[in-house]
Amino acid sequence: MGPLDHVDLAAIWLTLKLASVTTVLLLLIGTPIAWWLARTRSRLKGPIGAVVALPLVLPPTVLGFYLLVAMGPNGFVGQMTQSMGLGTLPFTFAGLVVASVFYSMPFVVQPLQNAFEAIGNRPMEAAATLRAGPWDTFFNVVLPLSKPGFVTAGILGFAHTVGEFGVVLMIGGNIPEKTRVVSVQIYDHVEAMEYTQAHWLSGGMLLFSFLVLLALYSSRLKQNWRG
């Protein structure tokens, strides 16, 4: 028997699947939020920005608890999903995705917001003089100029989702091959005093985290050299 069994490999696969789906959704949802935060002068900018950033300071178990209540059979989200014939989201992969989107939101929105703010108004004004519409300006001017922000947001969103523990444990429980991710699997190994397997998974997470940060800092260095 190798250092990792099929349960460990299933947890790794589920974690990568969860992180990939969450990152795609976060980029789709977070981009318009970040654009609005970067461009608006509304008084709601502060409160909405604070809500987006809440997971940075809120204990994961607190966020997980309220999501569990909201998505449970008596919660407003749970009642809505049940009326649609979807059942309830807790203890399912879909529930993990929803929780992960909320928990990793600031790690995607904030880099995008910073990238959009760094562009300034001149490129948009230049595009407007060429009669470019809002969508043309966004896709042909804003997106290319903010590419480093999207790279950073994607890396941080993916990595943060991979490292989740408290939120996924509260929402997903500990169901093998269904909601048990790597962080929970490590916890189970330690609880069972299976330190060899825990070392292998923890070492893999440590190496992954280092490579993510290395890629992130390397991309920033390249950007600075080009600038």
Order of alpha helices (4+ residues) and beta strands (2+ residues): alpha-alpha-alpha-alpha-alpha-alpha-alpha-alpha-alpha-alpha-alpha
